[in-house]
Amino acid sequence: MHVIDKETCIGCGACEGVCPVSTISATDDGKYEVGDACVDCGACAAGCPVSAISAQ
């Protein structure tokens, strides 16, 4: 599963747009999180402009 580092995330939403299973969503603080439906494809990590996403 991939995770988004909340301190590095700039809230741009690039990851949400490339997720093939639509499991990334915005949180109340304007940052993003990866949901349980993550298929571990890595598309979100590749699409993040600040490298805030990593495999866990």
C-alpha distance matrix in Angstrom:
0.0 3.8 6.7 10.3 13.1 15.7 18.6 17.9 17.0 20.3 19.6 20.6 18.3 17.8 14.1 15.0 17.5 15.5 12.6 13.9 12.8 13.9 11.2 11.8 14.9 17.4 18.1 21.7 21.8 21.2 17.8 14.6 11.4 8.3 9.0 8.1 9.0 6.0 7.0 5.1 8.7 8.9 11.8 11.1 11.1 14.2 15.8 15.6 19.2 18.6 15.5 13.9 10.3 8.5 5.8 5.7
3.8 0.0 3.8 7.0 9.9 12.8 15.4 14.4 13.5 16.8 16.4 17.3 15.3 14.7 11.1 12.7 15.3 13.5 11.2 13.4 13.0 13.4 10.9 10.2 13.2 15.2 16.2 19.7 19.4 18.5 14.9 11.9 9.3 6.8 9.1 9.8 10.6 7.3 8.8 6.2 8.6 7.3 9.8 8.3 7.9 11.4 12.7 12.0 15.5 14.9 11.9 10.2 6.5 5.4 4.2 5.6
6.7 3.8 0.0 3.8 6.5 9.1 11.9 11.5 10.7 14.2 14.0 15.6 14.2 14.3 11.1 12.6 15.8 14.8 12.8 15.6 14.9 14.4 11.5 9.9 12.0 13.2 13.5 16.8 16.1 15.6 12.0 9.5 7.0 6.0 9.0 10.5 12.3 9.6 12.0 9.9 12.2 10.3 12.2 9.5 9.0 12.8 13.4 11.7 14.8 13.5 11.0 8.3 5.5 5.6 6.3 6.5
10.3 7.0 3.8 0.0 3.8 6.0 8.8 8.1 6.9 10.5 10.5 12.4 11.5 12.1 9.5 11.3 14.6 14.2 13.0 16.4 16.1 14.8 12.3 9.6 10.9 11.1 11.5 14.6 13.3 12.5 8.8 6.9 5.9 6.9 10.5 13.0 14.6 12.1 14.7 12.7 14.2 11.7 12.7 9.3 8.7 12.3 12.1 9.6 12.3 10.7 9.0 5.5 4.5 6.7 9.0 9.8
13.1 9.9 6.5 3.8 0.0 3.8 5.5 5.5 6.0 9.8 10.9 13.3 13.5 14.3 12.4 14.5 17.6 17.5 16.7 20.1 19.9 18.5 16.0 13.1 13.7 13.1 12.7 15.1 13.0 12.8 9.2 8.9 8.7 10.4 13.7 16.1 18.1 15.7 18.2 16.0 17.5 14.7 15.8 12.5 11.1 14.4 14.3 11.2 12.9 10.2 8.9 5.2 6.3 8.1 10.8 11.1
15.7 12.8 9.1 6.0 3.8 0.0 3.8 5.5 5.1 8.2 9.0 12.2 12.8 14.4 13.2 14.5 17.8 18.5 17.8 21.4 21.0 18.9 16.4 13.2 12.8 11.1 10.1 11.9 9.4 9.7 6.5 7.5 8.3 11.2 14.2 17.0 19.2 17.4 20.4 18.6 20.1 17.5 18.0 14.4 13.7 16.9 16.0 12.7 14.0 11.5 11.3 7.6 9.3 11.7 14.3 14.4
18.6 15.4 11.9 8.8 5.5 3.8 0.0 3.8 5.7 8.1 10.3 13.2 14.8 16.2 15.5 17.3 20.3 20.9 20.7 24.4 24.3 22.2 20.0 16.7 16.2 14.3 13.3 14.4 11.2 11.6 9.0 10.8 12.0 14.8 17.9 20.7 22.8 20.8 23.5 21.3 22.6 19.6 20.1 16.6 15.3 18.1 17.3 13.7 14.0 10.8 11.2 8.2 10.9 13.1 16.2 16.3
17.9 14.4 11.5 8.1 5.5 5.5 3.8 0.0 3.8 6.4 9.2 11.3 13.0 13.6 13.2 15.7 18.2 18.5 18.8 22.5 23.0 21.1 19.4 15.9 16.0 14.5 14.4 16.1 13.1 12.3 9.4 10.7 12.2 14.5 18.1 20.9 22.5 20.0 22.3 19.9 20.6 17.3 17.6 14.2 12.5 14.9 14.2 10.4 10.4 7.0 7.7 5.2 8.7 11.3 14.8 15.8
17.0 13.5 10.7 6.9 6.0 5.1 5.7 3.8 0.0 3.8 5.6 7.9 9.3 10.4 10.2 12.2 14.8 15.6 15.9 19.7 20.2 17.9 16.4 12.8 12.6 11.0 11.5 13.5 10.8 9.3 6.2 7.4 9.6 12.2 15.7 18.9 20.2 18.0 20.5 18.6 19.1 16.1 15.7 12.0 11.4 13.7 12.2 8.6 9.2 7.1 8.2 5.4 8.2 11.6 14.9 16.2
20.3 16.8 14.2 10.5 9.8 8.2 8.1 6.4 3.8 0.0 3.8 5.6 8.4 9.9 11.0 12.7 14.7 16.2 17.2 21.0 21.7 19.1 18.2 14.4 13.5 11.3 12.2 13.5 10.7 8.4 6.7 8.8 12.0 14.8 18.2 21.6 22.6 20.6 23.1 21.5 21.5 18.4 17.4 13.8 13.6 15.2 12.9 9.6 9.0 7.7 10.2 8.5 11.4 15.0 18.4 19.9
19.6 16.4 14.0 10.5 10.9 9.0 10.3 9.2 5.6 3.8 0.0 3.8 5.6 8.3 9.4 10.1 12.3 14.3 15.1 18.8 19.2 16.2 15.5 11.7 10.3 7.9 9.4 10.9 8.9 5.7 4.6 6.4 10.1 13.0 16.0 19.6 20.4 18.9 21.6 20.6 20.7 18.0 16.6 13.0 13.8 15.5 12.8 10.1 10.6 10.2 12.2 10.2 12.1 15.8 18.8 20.2
20.6 17.3 15.6 12.4 13.3 12.2 13.2 11.3 7.9 5.6 3.8 0.0 3.8 5.7 8.1 9.0 10.1 12.3 13.9 17.5 18.6 15.7 15.8 12.2 11.4 9.7 12.2 14.0 12.4 8.8 8.1 8.7 12.2 14.3 17.3 20.9 21.1 19.3 21.6 20.6 20.0 17.4 15.3 12.1 13.2 14.0 10.7 8.7 8.7 9.8 12.1 11.2 12.8 16.6 19.5 21.6
18.3 15.3 14.2 11.5 13.5 12.8 14.8 13.0 9.3 8.4 5.6 3.8 0.0 3.8 5.4 5.3 6.7 9.2 10.5 14.0 14.9 11.9 12.3 8.9 8.3 7.8 11.0 13.5 12.9 9.3 8.2 7.2 10.2 11.7 14.4 18.0 17.7 16.2 18.5 18.0 17.3 15.2 12.9 9.8 11.9 12.9 9.6 8.5 10.0 11.5 12.8 11.6 12.1 15.7 18.1 20.2
17.8 14.7 14.3 12.1 14.3 14.4 16.2 13.6 10.4 9.9 8.3 5.7 3.8 0.0 3.8 5.5 5.5 6.8 9.1 12.5 14.3 12.1 13.0 10.0 10.8 11.1 14.4 17.1 16.3 12.9 11.2 9.8 12.0 12.6 15.6 18.8 18.0 15.9 17.5 16.6 15.3 13.0 10.2 7.7 9.7 9.7 6.1 6.1 7.7 10.2 11.2 11.2 11.3 14.6 17.0 19.7
14.1 11.1 11.1 9.5 12.4 13.2 15.5 13.2 10.2 11.0 9.4 8.1 5.4 3.8 0.0 3.8 5.4 5.5 6.3 10.1 11.5 9.7 9.9 7.1 9.0 10.2 13.3 16.6 16.1 13.2 10.8 8.3 9.4 9.3 12.2 15.2 14.5 12.2 13.9 13.0 12.0 9.9 7.6 4.5 7.2 8.3 5.7 5.8 9.0 10.7 10.4 9.8 8.8 11.8 13.8 16.3
15.0 12.7 12.6 11.3 14.5 14.5 17.3 15.7 12.2 12.7 10.1 9.0 5.3 5.5 3.8 0.0 3.8 5.6 5.5 8.9 9.6 6.8 7.7 5.1 6.4 8.3 11.8 15.1 15.5 12.5 10.8 8.0 9.0 8.8 10.9 14.1 13.1 11.7 13.8 13.9 13.3 12.1 9.7 7.2 10.5 11.7 9.1 9.5 12.4 14.1 14.1 12.9 11.7 14.6 16.0 18.1
17.5 15.3 15.8 14.6 17.6 17.8 20.3 18.2 14.8 14.7 12.3 10.1 6.7 5.5 5.4 3.8 0.0 3.8 5.8 8.3 10.1 7.9 10.2 8.5 9.7 11.5 15.2 18.2 18.5 15.2 14.0 11.5 12.8 12.3 14.1 17.0 15.3 13.9 15.2 15.5 13.9 12.9 9.7 8.4 11.8 11.8 8.7 10.4 12.8 15.3 15.5 15.2 14.1 16.9 18.3 20.8
15.5 13.5 14.8 14.2 17.5 18.5 20.9 18.5 15.6 16.2 14.3 12.3 9.2 6.8 5.5 5.6 3.8 0.0 3.8 6.1 8.9 8.2 10.2 9.3 11.7 13.9 17.4 20.7 20.9 17.8 15.9 13.0 13.5 12.2 14.1 16.3 14.3 12.3 12.8 12.7 10.6 9.7 6.2 6.1 9.5 9.0 6.8 9.5 12.3 15.0 14.4 14.6 12.8 15.0 16.0 18.9
12.6 11.2 12.8 13.0 16.7 17.8 20.7 18.8 15.9 17.2 15.1 13.9 10.5 9.1 6.3 5.5 5.8 3.8 0.0 3.8 5.6 5.3 6.9 6.9 10.0 13.0 16.1 19.7 20.3 17.7 15.5 12.1 11.6 9.5 10.8 12.7 10.6 8.7 9.5 10.0 8.6 8.6 6.2 5.9 9.7 10.4 9.1 11.1 14.5 16.5 15.3 14.8 12.3 14.0 14.3 16.8
13.9 13.4 15.6 16.4 20.1 21.4 24.4 22.5 19.7 21.0 18.8 17.5 14.0 12.5 10.1 8.9 8.3 6.1 3.8 0.0 3.8 5.7 8.2 9.7 12.7 16.1 19.1 22.7 23.6 21.1 19.1 15.6 14.7 12.1 12.4 13.5 10.4 9.1 8.8 10.4 8.6 10.0 7.9 9.1 12.5 12.7 12.0 14.5 17.9 20.0 18.6 18.3 15.6 16.7 16.3 18.6
12.8 13.0 14.9 16.1 19.9 21.0 24.3 23.0 20.2 21.7 19.2 18.6 14.9 14.3 11.5 9.6 10.1 8.9 5.6 3.8 0.0 3.8 5.6 8.4 11.3 15.0 17.6 21.2 22.6 20.5 18.6 14.9 13.4 10.5 9.8 10.5 7.2 7.1 7.6 10.2 9.8 11.6 10.4 10.8 14.2 15.3 14.6 16.4 20.0 21.6 20.1 19.1 16.2 17.2 16.4 18.1
13.9 13.4 14.4 14.8 18.5 18.9 22.2 21.1 17.9 19.1 16.2 15.7 11.9 12.1 9.7 6.8 7.9 8.2 5.3 5.7 3.8 0.0 3.8 5.7 7.9 11.5 14.4 17.8 19.3 17.2 15.6 12.1 11.2 9.2 8.7 10.6 8.3 8.5 10.4 12.3 12.1 13.0 11.3 10.5 14.1 15.5 13.9 15.2 18.6 20.2 19.2 17.9 15.5 17.2 17.2 18.7
11.2 10.9 11.5 12.3 16.0 16.4 20.0 19.4 16.4 18.2 15.5 15.8 12.3 13.0 9.9 7.7 10.2 10.2 6.9 8.2 5.6 3.8 0.0 3.8 6.5 10.2 12.4 16.0 17.5 15.9 14.0 10.3 8.4 5.9 4.9 7.2 5.8 6.2 9.2 10.9 11.9 12.5 11.8 10.3 13.5 15.7 14.6 15.1 18.7 19.5 18.2 16.3 13.8 15.2 14.9 15.9
11.8 10.2 9.9 9.6 13.1 13.2 16.7 15.9 12.8 14.4 11.7 12.2 8.9 10.0 7.1 5.1 8.5 9.3 6.9 9.7 8.4 5.7 3.8 0.0 3.8 7.1 9.6 13.4 14.3 12.5 10.4 6.6 5.6 4.5 5.9 9.3 9.0 8.3 11.4 12.0 12.7 12.2 11.2 8.6 11.6 14.0 12.4 12.2 15.6 16.3 15.4 13.3 11.4 13.6 14.2 15.4
14.9 13.2 12.0 10.9 13.7 12.8 16.2 16.0 12.6 13.5 10.3 11.4 8.3 10.8 9.0 6.4 9.7 11.7 10.0 12.7 11.3 7.9 6.5 3.8 0.0 3.8 6.5 10.0 11.4 9.6 8.4 5.4 5.7 6.8 7.6 11.3 11.7 11.7 15.0 15.7 16.5 15.7 14.6 11.7 14.4 16.8 14.6 13.9 16.7 17.2 17.0 14.5 13.5 16.1 17.2 18.0
17.4 15.2 13.2 11.1 13.1 11.1 14.3 14.5 11.0 11.3 7.9 9.7 7.8 11.1 10.2 8.3 11.5 13.9 13.0 16.1 15.0 11.5 10.2 7.1 3.8 0.0 3.8 6.8 7.9 5.9 5.6 4.3 6.4 9.1 10.5 14.3 15.2 15.0 18.4 18.6 19.4 18.1 16.9 13.6 15.8 18.2 15.7 14.2 16.4 16.5 17.0 14.2 14.2 17.2 18.9 19.6
18.1 16.2 13.5 11.5 12.7 10.1 13.3 14.4 11.5 12.2 9.4 12.2 11.0 14.4 13.3 11.8 15.2 17.4 16.1 19.1 17.6 14.4 12.4 9.6 6.5 3.8 0.0 3.8 5.4 5.5 5.5 5.6 6.8 10.2 11.2 14.6 16.4 16.5 20.1 20.2 21.6 20.3 19.7 16.2 17.9 20.7 18.6 16.6 18.6 18.0 18.4 15.1 15.3 18.1 19.7 19.7
21.7 19.7 16.8 14.6 15.1 11.9 14.4 16.1 13.5 13.5 10.9 14.0 13.5 17.1 16.6 15.1 18.2 20.7 19.7 22.7 21.2 17.8 16.0 13.4 10.0 6.8 3.8 0.0 3.8 5.5 7.4 9.0 10.5 13.9 14.7 18.0 19.9 20.2 23.9 24.0 25.4 24.0 23.3 19.8 21.3 24.0 21.7 19.5 21.0 20.2 21.1 17.8 18.5 21.3 23.1 22.9
21.8 19.4 16.1 13.3 13.0 9.4 11.2 13.1 10.8 10.7 8.9 12.4 12.9 16.3 16.1 15.5 18.5 20.9 20.3 23.6 22.6 19.3 17.5 14.3 11.4 7.9 5.4 3.8 0.0 3.8 5.6 8.5 10.7 14.5 16.1 19.5 21.5 21.2 24.7 24.2 25.5 23.6 23.0 19.3 20.2 22.9 20.6 17.9 19.0 17.7 18.9 15.6 17.0 20.0 22.2 22.2
21.2 18.5 15.6 12.5 12.8 9.7 11.6 12.3 9.3 8.4 5.7 8.8 9.3 12.9 13.2 12.5 15.2 17.8 17.7 21.1 20.5 17.2 15.9 12.5 9.6 5.9 5.5 5.5 3.8 0.0 3.8 6.7 10.0 13.5 15.6 19.2 20.6 20.0 23.3 22.9 23.7 21.6 20.5 16.8 18.1 20.3 17.7 15.2 16.2 15.5 17.0 14.2 15.6 18.9 21.4 22.0
17.8 14.9 12.0 8.8 9.2 6.5 9.0 9.4 6.2 6.7 4.6 8.1 8.2 11.2 10.8 10.8 14.0 15.9 15.5 19.1 18.6 15.6 14.0 10.4 8.4 5.6 5.5 7.4 5.6 3.8 0.0 3.8 7.0 10.6 13.2 16.8 18.3 17.2 20.5 19.6 20.6 18.3 17.6 13.8 14.7 17.3 15.1 12.4 13.8 12.8 13.7 10.7 11.9 15.2 17.7 18.3
14.6 11.9 9.5 6.9 8.9 7.5 10.8 10.7 7.4 8.8 6.4 8.7 7.2 9.8 8.3 8.0 11.5 13.0 12.1 15.6 14.9 12.1 10.3 6.6 5.4 4.3 5.6 9.0 8.5 6.7 3.8 0.0 3.8 7.0 9.7 13.4 14.6 13.5 16.7 16.1 17.1 15.2 14.6 10.9 12.4 15.1 13.2 11.1 13.5 13.0 13.1 10.1 10.1 13.1 15.1 16.0
11.4 9.3 7.0 5.9 8.7 8.3 12.0 12.2 9.6 12.0 10.1 12.2 10.2 12.0 9.4 9.0 12.8 13.5 11.6 14.7 13.4 11.2 8.4 5.6 5.7 6.4 6.8 10.5 10.7 10.0 7.0 3.8 0.0 3.8 6.4 9.9 11.6 10.6 14.1 13.6 15.3 14.0 14.0 10.7 12.1 15.4 14.2 12.5 15.5 14.8 13.9 10.7 9.6 11.8 13.0 13.2
8.3 6.8 6.0 6.9 10.4 11.2 14.8 14.5 12.2 14.8 13.0 14.3 11.7 12.6 9.3 8.8 12.3 12.2 9.5 12.1 10.5 9.2 5.9 4.5 6.8 9.1 10.2 13.9 14.5 13.5 10.6 7.0 3.8 0.0 3.8 6.9 8.2 6.8 10.3 10.2 12.1 11.4 11.9 9.2 11.0 14.2 13.6 12.8 16.3 16.0 14.4 11.7 9.4 10.7 11.0 11.4
9.0 9.1 9.0 10.5 13.7 14.2 17.9 18.1 15.7 18.2 16.0 17.3 14.4 15.6 12.2 10.9 14.1 14.1 10.8 12.4 9.8 8.7 4.9 5.9 7.6 10.5 11.2 14.7 16.1 15.6 13.2 9.7 6.4 3.8 0.0 3.8 5.5 6.1 9.9 10.9 13.3 13.6 14.1 12.1 14.2 17.3 16.8 16.4 19.9 19.8 18.2 15.5 13.0 13.9 13.2 13.1
8.1 9.8 10.5 13.0 16.1 17.0 20.7 20.9 18.9 21.6 19.6 20.9 18.0 18.8 15.2 14.1 17.0 16.3 12.7 13.5 10.5 10.6 7.2 9.3 11.3 14.3 14.6 18.0 19.5 19.2 16.8 13.4 9.9 6.9 3.8 0.0 3.8 5.4 8.6 10.3 13.2 14.3 15.5 14.2 16.1 19.1 19.2 19.1 22.7 22.6 20.5 18.0 15.1 15.0 13.5 12.8
9.0 10.6 12.3 14.6 18.1 19.2 22.8 22.5 20.2 22.6 20.4 21.1 17.7 18.0 14.5 13.1 15.3 14.3 10.6 10.4 7.2 8.3 5.8 9.0 11.7 15.2 16.4 19.9 21.5 20.6 18.3 14.6 11.6 8.2 5.5 3.8 0.0 3.8 6.3 9.1 11.3 13.1 13.8 13.3 15.7 18.1 18.2 18.8 22.6 23.1 21.0 19.0 15.8 15.9 14.3 14.4
6.0 7.3 9.6 12.1 15.7 17.4 20.8 20.0 18.0 20.6 18.9 19.3 16.2 15.9 12.2 11.7 13.9 12.3 8.7 9.1 7.1 8.5 6.2 8.3 11.7 15.0 16.5 20.2 21.2 20.0 17.2 13.5 10.6 6.8 6.1 5.4 3.8 0.0 3.8 5.5 7.9 9.4 10.5 10.1 12.1 14.6 15.1 15.8 19.6 20.0 17.7 16.1 12.6 12.4 10.8 11.5
7.0 8.8 12.0 14.7 18.2 20.4 23.5 22.3 20.5 23.1 21.6 21.6 18.5 17.5 13.9 13.8 15.2 12.8 9.5 8.8 7.6 10.4 9.2 11.4 15.0 18.4 20.1 23.9 24.7 23.3 20.5 16.7 14.1 10.3 9.9 8.6 6.3 3.8 0.0 3.8 5.6 8.5 10.0 10.9 12.6 14.4 15.6 16.9 20.7 21.4 18.8 17.8 14.1 13.4 11.1 12.4
5.1 6.2 9.9 12.7 16.0 18.6 21.3 19.9 18.6 21.5 20.6 20.6 18.0 16.6 13.0 13.9 15.5 12.7 10.0 10.4 10.2 12.3 10.9 12.0 15.7 18.6 20.2 24.0 24.2 22.9 19.6 16.1 13.6 10.2 10.9 10.3 9.1 5.5 3.8 0.0 3.8 5.6 8.3 9.2 9.9 11.9 13.7 14.8 18.4 18.9 15.8 15.2 11.4 10.0 7.6 9.5
8.7 8.6 12.2 14.2 17.5 20.1 22.6 20.6 19.1 21.5 20.7 20.0 17.3 15.3 12.0 13.3 13.9 10.6 8.6 8.6 9.8 12.1 11.9 12.7 16.5 19.4 21.6 25.4 25.5 23.7 20.6 17.1 15.3 12.1 13.3 13.2 11.3 7.9 5.6 3.8 0.0 3.8 5.7 8.0 8.9 9.8 11.7 13.6 17.1 18.2 15.4 15.6 12.0 11.2 9.6 12.4
8.9 7.3 10.3 11.7 14.7 17.5 19.6 17.3 16.1 18.4 18.0 17.4 15.2 13.0 9.9 12.1 12.9 9.7 8.6 10.0 11.6 13.0 12.5 12.2 15.7 18.1 20.3 24.0 23.6 21.6 18.3 15.2 14.0 11.4 13.6 14.3 13.1 9.4 8.5 5.6 3.8 0.0 3.8 5.4 5.3 6.4 8.7 10.2 13.6 14.5 11.7 12.1 8.8 8.3 7.8 11.2
11.8 9.8 12.2 12.7 15.8 18.0 20.1 17.6 15.7 17.4 16.6 15.3 12.9 10.2 7.6 9.7 9.7 6.2 6.2 7.9 10.4 11.3 11.8 11.2 14.6 16.9 19.7 23.3 23.0 20.5 17.6 14.6 14.0 11.9 14.1 15.5 13.8 10.5 10.0 8.3 5.7 3.8 0.0 3.8 5.5 5.2 6.2 8.8 12.1 13.9 11.9 12.6 9.9 10.7 11.1 14.5
11.1 8.3 9.5 9.3 12.5 14.4 16.6 14.2 12.0 13.8 13.0 12.1 9.8 7.7 4.5 7.2 8.4 6.1 5.9 9.1 10.8 10.5 10.3 8.6 11.7 13.6 16.2 19.8 19.3 16.8 13.8 10.9 10.7 9.2 12.1 14.2 13.3 10.1 10.9 9.2 8.0 5.4 3.8 0.0 3.8 5.4 5.0 6.2 9.9 11.3 9.6 9.5 7.1 9.0 10.3 13.3
11.1 7.9 9.0 8.7 11.1 13.7 15.3 12.5 11.4 13.6 13.8 13.2 11.9 9.7 7.2 10.5 11.8 9.5 9.7 12.5 14.2 14.1 13.5 11.6 14.4 15.8 17.9 21.3 20.2 18.1 14.7 12.4 12.1 11.0 14.2 16.1 15.7 12.1 12.6 9.9 8.9 5.3 5.5 3.8 0.0 3.8 5.4 5.3 8.7 9.3 6.6 7.4 4.9 6.3 8.4 11.8
14.2 11.4 12.8 12.3 14.4 16.9 18.1 14.9 13.7 15.2 15.5 14.0 12.9 9.7 8.3 11.7 11.8 9.0 10.4 12.7 15.3 15.5 15.7 14.0 16.8 18.2 20.7 24.0 22.9 20.3 17.3 15.1 15.4 14.2 17.3 19.1 18.1 14.6 14.4 11.9 9.8 6.4 5.2 5.4 3.8 0.0 3.8 5.7 8.1 9.9 8.0 10.0 8.4 9.6 11.4 15.0
15.8 12.7 13.4 12.1 14.3 16.0 17.3 14.2 12.2 12.9 12.8 10.7 9.6 6.1 5.7 9.1 8.7 6.8 9.1 12.0 14.6 13.9 14.6 12.4 14.6 15.7 18.6 21.7 20.6 17.7 15.1 13.2 14.2 13.6 16.8 19.2 18.2 15.1 15.6 13.7 11.7 8.7 6.2 5.0 5.4 3.8 0.0 3.8 6.3 9.0 8.4 10.0 9.2 11.5 13.7 17.1
15.6 12.0 11.7 9.6 11.2 12.7 13.7 10.4 8.6 9.6 10.1 8.7 8.5 6.1 5.8 9.5 10.4 9.5 11.1 14.5 16.4 15.2 15.1 12.2 13.9 14.2 16.6 19.5 17.9 15.2 12.4 11.1 12.5 12.8 16.4 19.1 18.8 15.8 16.9 14.8 13.6 10.2 8.8 6.2 5.3 5.7 3.8 0.0 3.8 5.6 5.4 6.6 6.9 10.0 13.0 16.0
19.2 15.5 14.8 12.3 12.9 14.0 14.0 10.4 9.2 9.0 10.6 8.7 10.0 7.7 9.0 12.4 12.8 12.3 14.5 17.9 20.0 18.6 18.7 15.6 16.7 16.4 18.6 21.0 19.0 16.2 13.8 13.5 15.5 16.3 19.9 22.7 22.6 19.6 20.7 18.4 17.1 13.6 12.1 9.9 8.7 8.1 6.3 3.8 0.0 3.8 5.9 8.0 9.7 12.6 16.0 18.9
18.6 14.9 13.5 10.7 10.2 11.5 10.8 7.0 7.1 7.7 10.2 9.8 11.5 10.2 10.7 14.1 15.3 15.0 16.5 20.0 21.6 20.2 19.5 16.3 17.2 16.5 18.0 20.2 17.7 15.5 12.8 13.0 14.8 16.0 19.8 22.6 23.1 20.0 21.4 18.9 18.2 14.5 13.9 11.3 9.3 9.9 9.0 5.6 3.8 0.0 3.8 5.5 8.4 11.3 14.9 17.4
15.5 11.9 11.0 9.0 8.9 11.3 11.2 7.7 8.2 10.2 12.2 12.1 12.8 11.2 10.4 14.1 15.5 14.4 15.3 18.6 20.1 19.2 18.2 15.4 17.0 17.0 18.4 21.1 18.9 17.0 13.7 13.1 13.9 14.4 18.2 20.5 21.0 17.7 18.8 15.8 15.4 11.7 11.9 9.6 6.6 8.0 8.4 5.4 5.9 3.8 0.0 3.8 5.6 7.7 11.4 14.0
13.9 10.2 8.3 5.5 5.2 7.6 8.2 5.2 5.4 8.5 10.2 11.2 11.6 11.2 9.8 12.9 15.2 14.6 14.8 18.3 19.1 17.9 16.3 13.3 14.5 14.2 15.1 17.8 15.6 14.2 10.7 10.1 10.7 11.7 15.5 18.0 19.0 16.1 17.8 15.2 15.6 12.1 12.6 9.5 7.4 10.0 10.0 6.6 8.0 5.5 3.8 0.0 3.8 6.8 10.5 12.3
10.3 6.5 5.5 4.5 6.3 9.3 10.9 8.7 8.2 11.4 12.1 12.8 12.1 11.3 8.8 11.7 14.1 12.8 12.3 15.6 16.2 15.5 13.8 11.4 13.5 14.2 15.3 18.5 17.0 15.6 11.9 10.1 9.6 9.4 13.0 15.1 15.8 12.6 14.1 11.4 12.0 8.8 9.9 7.1 4.9 8.4 9.2 6.9 9.7 8.4 5.6 3.8 0.0 3.8 7.1 9.4
8.5 5.4 5.6 6.7 8.1 11.7 13.1 11.3 11.6 15.0 15.8 16.6 15.7 14.6 11.8 14.6 16.9 15.0 14.0 16.7 17.2 17.2 15.2 13.6 16.1 17.2 18.1 21.3 20.0 18.9 15.2 13.1 11.8 10.7 13.9 15.0 15.9 12.4 13.4 10.0 11.2 8.3 10.7 9.0 6.3 9.6 11.5 10.0 12.6 11.3 7.7 6.8 3.8 0.0 3.8 6.4
5.8 4.2 6.3 9.0 10.8 14.3 16.2 14.8 14.9 18.4 18.8 19.5 18.1 17.0 13.8 16.0 18.3 16.0 14.3 16.3 16.4 17.2 14.9 14.2 17.2 18.9 19.7 23.1 22.2 21.4 17.7 15.1 13.0 11.0 13.2 13.5 14.3 10.8 11.1 7.6 9.6 7.8 11.1 10.3 8.4 11.4 13.7 13.0 16.0 14.9 11.4 10.5 7.1 3.8 0.0 3.8
5.7 5.6 6.5 9.8 11.1 14.4 16.3 15.8 16.2 19.9 20.2 21.6 20.2 19.7 16.3 18.1 20.8 18.9 16.8 18.6 18.1 18.7 15.9 15.4 18.0 19.6 19.7 22.9 22.2 22.0 18.3 16.0 13.2 11.4 13.1 12.8 14.4 11.5 12.4 9.5 12.4 11.2 14.5 13.3 11.8 15.0 17.1 16.0 18.9 17.4 14.0 12.3 9.4 6.4 3.8 0.0
